[in-house]
Structures are given as C-alpha cells and as structure tokens.
C-alpha cells in the first residue's frame, strides 16, 4: 500500500491565502507576522497535518524583525514638516499591526548615509522604505546594492523604480490650475517644488499642461524647495517680476503659507486680488487666513501603503506599485 504524500509548504500557503515566506516565519515563530496571517497558517497546518522540515525552518532564520525608513533629508525642522509627520504616522500605524519594529534614519549627509550602510552591511533590517530622494541621490545606490526589499515613496527621476507608492502629482496640479482658470483667472503664476524630485517636476508639468490647454502663458515661474521660506522668496520674486499676476499655484502647502504672508504684507487681498492654491492638504491648510484651497493627497495612506507593500515583499510576494488619487479641496483662498 502506497503511503499518502505529505502536504507541502506551498499547499499550506495556498490554503492559508498567504505566501510561503509567511508560512516559514510562522513555523519559525518569527515576530513580523500579523495575527490574522499567523492564525490562518496555523489552521492550515492543523487541517493538512503538515510537518515542518529543516529546509522550511531555514527560510526565516536570517530575519531581523525590523524595517528601515531612510529619509534623504538633513533638515532639523523635518519633524515640524506636517507632510513628513503624516507619512511617518502612516508607516507606524501599519508597523504596529505587525511584530516588526521601525528604525528611522535621516540620510542626506555622509554621516547619515554611513549609518544606513552599516545597517545594510550587518543585515540589521529586513527591508527599506525610501523617502524624499533626489535625482542621482547616493542613498538609492547604497540601498539597492544591499539587495534588500525596497519601496520608494514617490517615483524616481533617474531610473525606474520596481516598487513605489506615489500620488498623482501631475493630475493634481493640472486640476488646481484648471480650477483657477474656471474662476476667471488669466495671469496664473506658480512656485514650484524641487525640480530634482519627481513630485516637483510633475507638479510643474501639470501647471504647464493646464495653461497650454487654455491657451494661456506659463512664464510666471519661481522655483522653490517645498519649504515655507522658499514660498516667501518665490512669492516675493513673482510680485517683483510679474505685478499683474492674479493667481498662483503653489506646489506645497508649506510654501503657500509663506506666499500668503508676502501677499498680506504687500497689501494684496486673497482671493480678490490674487487667488492661491496649494498642494498636500496638511492640517495647517484649514487654519491659514483665509483657509487654503489646496490639492489633497492622501499623505497618511502614502505611508501606510508603502509599509504594506514592503511587508508583502519581505513575505516573498510581488505587489504592484500604486499611484494614489488626489482631490481638489476648495476653501477661502481661491
């Protein structure tokens, strides 16, 4: 009589609805598995009568139970920037659903990048989240050379990213400017974000597309870096060079706050003289004077989806990159 074939690791994974990597980590009692997945695997093992073997146990033996969030910034005011604060909150919310722990490194300096290199070389993390990368950013190469699962917040300018979560920056910017045109504005300026970042370039392209489709000029441009101080500098430059402007699309809410202050100092009424639209919809957008019309991107969801994608990669799955939708929020400034 032929003995029945024992169930395989793949059959357990199929019944539980998870990856084989997740099954292996449950078998090895690894920490970074959600309770739901752990219970599903345990039920499948019991129903199938699966007996773990040595090879299955070895699959999870090198796991560290940690993910690294590396941000390409050395700005001491980073944690006062509500965009980054909301992204980090989203990341942490998903991490708390697992047994992973989160490491955070600011990695725009040699010292910060050296710290990331040490973590990579010691295999101190199972995967990496990258945020605020610039064109030709050395941080990207450090992480890619380590061979760990990587998810980017935003797409890359210099080479294709396999896994990323981004917002519809171009479409959102185009919608902002189309809204300004629909209210009768004809002399529309912009303060761009960083043009060595995908988000900065695409918000600028969205501005230009909307004006081109309406047959309006797109030469009223000042370049910023997403921070409030560059909004002050950009709005000052625009008023000096284009005093006839009647609207401005600002590529971040932080810069829009700076722009509103300059308009107030120059005696320009908002929105009567100059309409202002920002981008992000951070909490402060509701509390400016007047309240800021802006493009809402799902910032918390950006952090959550990046982390979910990374956990799936660590589990041996192959998720699909995401572009999250944006939404026009109309308030008093336009």
C-alpha positions as CSV (number, residue, x, y, z in Angstrom):
1,X,0.0,0.0,0.0
2,X,1.4,3.4,-1.0
3,X,1.6,6.0,1.8
4,X,-0.2,9.3,1.1
5,X,2.1,12.1,0.0
6,X,2.7,14.6,2.9
7,X,1.4,18.1,2.3
8,X,3.9,20.7,1.1
9,X,4.8,24.2,2.3
10,X,3.1,25.5,-0.9
11,X,-0.1,23.7,-0.1
12,X,-0.2,25.2,3.4
13,X,0.4,28.7,1.9
14,X,-2.4,28.2,-0.7
15,X,-4.9,27.1,1.9
16,X,-4.0,29.9,4.3
17,X,-4.0,32.5,1.5
18,X,-0.5,33.8,2.3
19,X,3.0,33.5,0.8
20,X,5.3,30.6,1.5
21,X,7.6,33.1,3.2
22,X,4.8,33.9,5.7
23,X,4.3,30.2,6.4
24,X,8.0,29.8,7.0
25,X,8.1,32.7,9.5
26,X,5.1,31.3,11.4
27,X,6.8,27.9,11.6
28,X,10.0,29.6,12.9
29,X,7.9,31.7,15.3
30,X,9.3,34.9,13.7
31,X,8.0,38.2,15.0
32,X,6.9,40.1,12.0
33,X,3.7,38.3,11.0
34,X,0.2,39.7,11.5
35,X,-2.1,37.9,13.9
36,X,-4.6,37.2,11.1
37,X,-1.9,35.6,8.9
38,X,-0.5,33.6,11.8
39,X,-3.9,32.2,12.7
40,X,-4.7,31.3,9.0
41,X,-1.4,29.4,8.7
42,X,-1.9,27.6,12.0
43,X,-5.4,26.4,10.9
44,X,-4.0,25.2,7.5
45,X,-1.2,23.3,9.2
46,X,-3.6,21.6,11.5
47,X,-6.1,20.7,8.7
48,X,-3.5,19.4,6.4
49,X,-1.4,17.7,9.0
50,X,1.7,19.5,7.8
51,X,5.0,18.6,9.5
52,X,7.7,21.3,9.1
53,X,11.1,20.2,7.7
54,X,14.6,21.6,8.2
55,X,14.5,23.4,4.8
56,X,11.3,25.3,5.7
57,X,12.7,26.3,9.0
58,X,15.8,27.8,7.4
59,X,13.9,30.2,5.2
60,X,13.2,32.6,8.1
61,X,16.4,32.1,10.1
62,X,18.0,35.3,8.9
63,X,15.1,37.7,9.6
64,X,15.7,40.6,11.9
65,X,12.2,41.7,12.5
66,X,12.9,45.4,11.5
67,X,12.3,47.8,8.7
68,X,14.3,50.9,8.0
69,X,12.7,54.2,7.0
70,X,15.5,56.3,5.3
71,X,14.7,59.9,4.6
72,X,17.0,61.8,2.3
73,X,17.0,65.0,4.4
74,X,19.2,66.6,7.0
75,X,16.7,69.4,7.7
76,X,16.5,69.9,11.5
77,X,12.9,71.2,11.0
78,X,11.9,67.9,9.3
79,X,9.7,66.7,12.1
80,X,7.9,70.1,12.1
81,X,7.0,69.5,8.5
82,X,3.5,68.1,8.6
83,X,3.9,66.2,5.3
84,X,6.7,64.0,6.8
85,X,4.9,63.8,10.1
86,X,1.8,62.3,8.5
87,X,3.8,59.9,6.3
88,X,5.7,58.6,9.4
89,X,2.4,58.3,11.3
90,X,1.0,56.2,8.4
91,X,4.1,54.0,8.4
92,X,4.0,53.5,12.1
93,X,0.3,52.6,12.0
94,X,1.0,49.6,9.8
95,X,4.1,48.6,11.7
96,X,2.1,48.4,14.8
97,X,-0.2,45.8,13.2
98,X,2.8,43.5,12.9
99,X,5.6,42.4,15.2
100,X,8.1,44.5,13.2
101,X,9.9,47.4,14.7
102,X,10.8,50.6,12.9
103,X,14.2,52.3,12.5
104,X,14.4,55.9,11.2
105,X,17.5,57.5,9.7
106,X,17.9,60.9,8.2
107,X,20.4,60.2,5.4
108,X,21.2,63.3,3.3
109,X,24.6,63.7,4.8
110,X,27.7,61.4,4.7
111,X,27.2,60.6,8.3
112,X,23.6,59.6,7.8
113,X,24.4,57.5,4.7
114,X,27.2,55.8,6.6
115,X,24.7,54.8,9.2
116,X,22.4,53.3,6.5
117,X,25.4,51.5,5.1
118,X,26.3,49.9,8.5
119,X,22.7,48.7,8.9
120,X,22.7,47.2,5.4
121,X,26.0,45.5,5.8
122,X,25.0,44.0,9.2
123,X,21.7,42.9,7.7
124,X,20.1,44.9,10.5
125,X,16.8,45.3,8.6
126,X,14.6,43.1,6.5
127,X,13.6,45.9,4.1
128,X,13.8,49.6,3.5
129,X,11.4,52.5,2.9
130,X,13.0,55.4,1.0
131,X,11.5,58.9,1.1
132,X,12.4,62.3,-0.4
133,X,15.0,61.0,-2.8
134,X,16.6,63.5,-5.2
135,X,18.0,62.9,-8.7
136,X,21.3,61.0,-8.5
137,X,20.8,60.5,-4.8
138,X,23.7,58.3,-3.4
139,X,21.3,56.9,-0.8
140,X,19.4,55.0,-3.6
141,X,22.6,53.1,-4.7
142,X,23.6,52.3,-1.1
143,X,20.2,50.6,-0.6
144,X,20.0,48.9,-4.0
145,X,23.5,47.4,-3.6
146,X,22.4,45.8,-0.3
147,X,19.9,43.6,-2.2
148,X,17.1,44.0,0.4
149,X,13.4,44.6,-0.5
150,X,12.9,48.4,-1.1
151,X,9.8,50.5,-1.5
152,X,10.1,54.2,-2.5
153,X,7.7,57.0,-1.5
154,X,7.4,58.6,-4.9
155,X,8.9,57.7,-8.3
156,X,12.5,58.1,-9.4
157,X,13.7,60.7,-11.9
158,X,16.9,59.0,-12.8
159,X,15.9,55.3,-13.2
160,X,12.8,53.2,-13.0
161,X,11.7,52.0,-9.5
162,X,10.4,48.5,-9.2
163,X,8.2,49.2,-6.2
164,X,6.8,52.6,-5.2
165,X,3.8,54.4,-3.9
166,X,3.1,57.9,-5.3
167,X,0.4,60.5,-5.6
168,X,-1.0,61.8,-8.9
169,X,1.2,64.9,-8.7
170,X,0.8,65.9,-12.4
171,X,-3.0,65.3,-12.5
172,X,-3.5,67.1,-9.1
173,X,-1.5,70.2,-10.3
174,X,-3.4,70.3,-13.6
175,X,-6.7,70.2,-11.7
176,X,-5.6,73.1,-9.4
177,X,-4.8,75.3,-12.4
178,X,-7.9,74.3,-14.3
179,X,-9.9,75.4,-11.3
180,X,-8.2,78.7,-11.2
181,X,-8.9,79.2,-14.9
182,X,-12.6,78.3,-14.3
183,X,-12.9,81.1,-11.8
184,X,-11.7,83.6,-14.4
185,X,-8.1,83.9,-13.6
186,X,-5.8,84.6,-16.6
187,X,-2.4,85.6,-15.3
188,X,-1.5,82.5,-13.3
189,X,1.9,82.0,-11.7
190,X,3.5,79.1,-9.9
191,X,6.0,78.4,-7.2
192,X,7.5,75.0,-8.0
193,X,8.8,72.4,-5.7
194,X,12.3,70.9,-6.0
195,X,13.0,70.2,-9.7
196,X,15.4,67.4,-8.8
197,X,12.5,65.4,-7.4
198,X,9.7,63.6,-9.3
199,X,6.9,65.3,-7.4
200,X,8.4,68.8,-8.1
201,X,8.8,68.2,-11.8
202,X,5.4,66.7,-12.2
203,X,3.5,69.4,-10.4
204,X,5.3,71.9,-12.6
205,X,4.3,69.9,-15.7
206,X,0.7,69.8,-14.6
207,X,0.7,73.6,-14.2
208,X,2.1,74.0,-17.7
209,X,-0.3,71.5,-19.3
210,X,-3.4,73.2,-17.9
211,X,-2.3,76.6,-19.1
212,X,-1.3,75.2,-22.6
213,X,-4.8,73.6,-23.0
214,X,-6.4,77.0,-22.1
215,X,-4.1,79.0,-24.4
216,X,-2.6,80.9,-21.5
217,X,1.1,81.8,-21.0
218,X,3.2,79.8,-18.5
219,X,6.2,82.1,-17.9
220,X,5.3,83.4,-14.4
221,X,7.5,80.9,-12.5
222,X,9.6,80.9,-9.3
223,X,11.4,77.9,-8.1
224,X,11.1,76.7,-4.5
225,X,12.1,73.6,-2.5
226,X,8.7,72.8,-0.8
227,X,9.7,74.6,2.4
228,X,7.9,77.7,3.8
229,X,10.9,80.0,3.4
230,X,11.1,79.3,-0.3
231,X,7.4,80.2,-0.6
232,X,8.3,83.6,0.9
233,X,11.2,84.0,-1.6
234,X,9.2,82.7,-4.5
235,X,6.2,85.0,-3.9
236,X,8.4,88.0,-3.5
237,X,10.2,87.2,-6.8
238,X,6.9,86.7,-8.6
239,X,5.3,90.0,-7.4
240,X,8.5,91.9,-8.3
241,X,8.7,90.5,-11.8
242,X,5.0,90.0,-12.5
243,X,3.0,92.5,-10.5
244,X,0.0,91.9,-12.7
245,X,-0.5,88.2,-11.7
246,X,-4.0,87.3,-10.4
247,X,-3.4,83.8,-9.2
248,X,-0.6,81.4,-8.0
249,X,-0.5,77.7,-7.8
250,X,2.0,76.7,-5.1
251,X,3.5,73.2,-5.2
252,X,3.2,72.6,-1.4
253,X,1.0,74.0,1.4
254,X,4.1,74.9,3.4
255,X,5.2,77.2,0.6
256,X,1.7,78.5,0.2
257,X,1.8,79.6,3.9
258,X,4.9,81.7,3.1
259,X,3.3,83.1,-0.1
260,X,0.1,84.2,1.8
261,X,2.3,86.1,4.3
262,X,4.0,88.0,1.5
263,X,0.7,88.8,-0.2
264,X,-0.6,90.2,3.1
265,X,2.5,92.3,3.6
266,X,2.2,93.7,0.0
267,X,-1.4,94.6,0.5
268,X,-2.8,92.1,-2.0
269,X,-6.2,90.7,-0.9
270,X,-6.7,87.0,-1.2
271,X,-8.6,85.8,-3.2
272,X,-9.9,89.2,-4.5
273,X,-6.6,90.3,-6.0
274,X,-4.6,87.1,-6.0
275,X,-6.1,83.6,-5.7
276,X,-3.8,80.9,-4.1
277,X,-4.0,77.1,-4.4
278,X,-1.6,74.8,-2.5
279,X,-0.8,71.1,-2.6
280,X,-1.0,68.4,0.1
281,X,-3.8,69.5,2.4
282,X,-1.9,69.3,5.7
283,X,-3.7,70.3,8.9
284,X,-2.5,73.9,8.7
285,X,-4.2,74.5,5.4
286,X,-7.5,74.8,7.3
287,X,-6.2,77.4,9.6
288,X,-4.5,80.0,7.3
289,X,-6.1,83.4,6.7
290,X,-8.0,82.8,4.5
291,X,-8.2,79.0,4.7
292,X,-6.2,77.4,1.9
293,X,-7.7,75.9,-1.2
294,X,-5.4,73.0,-2.0
295,X,-5.0,69.7,-3.7
296,X,-5.4,66.9,-1.1
297,X,-3.1,63.9,-1.5
298,X,-3.6,61.0,0.9
299,X,-0.5,61.5,2.9
300,X,-1.2,59.1,5.7
301,X,-2.3,56.5,3.1
302,X,1.1,57.0,1.4
303,X,2.9,55.9,4.5
304,X,0.5,53.0,5.1
305,X,0.6,51.7,1.5
306,X,4.4,51.9,1.4
307,X,4.7,49.8,4.5
308,X,2.1,47.3,3.4
309,X,3.9,46.9,0.1
310,X,7.3,46.4,1.9
311,X,5.8,43.8,4.3
312,X,4.5,41.9,1.3
313,X,7.9,42.0,-0.4
314,X,9.5,40.7,2.8
315,X,7.0,37.9,2.7
316,X,8.2,36.9,-0.7
317,X,5.2,38.3,-2.7
318,X,5.3,40.6,-5.7
319,X,2.9,43.5,-5.1
320,X,2.0,46.2,-7.7
321,X,3.2,49.8,-7.4
322,X,0.5,52.3,-6.6
323,X,-0.4,55.9,-7.7
324,X,-2.9,57.3,-5.2
325,X,-5.6,59.8,-6.4
326,X,-5.6,63.5,-5.4
327,X,-8.6,65.7,-4.8
328,X,-9.3,69.5,-5.0
329,X,-10.4,71.0,-1.7
330,X,-12.0,74.4,-2.2
331,X,-11.7,76.9,0.7
332,X,-11.4,80.6,1.0
333,X,-8.1,81.4,-0.7
334,X,-9.4,80.7,-4.3
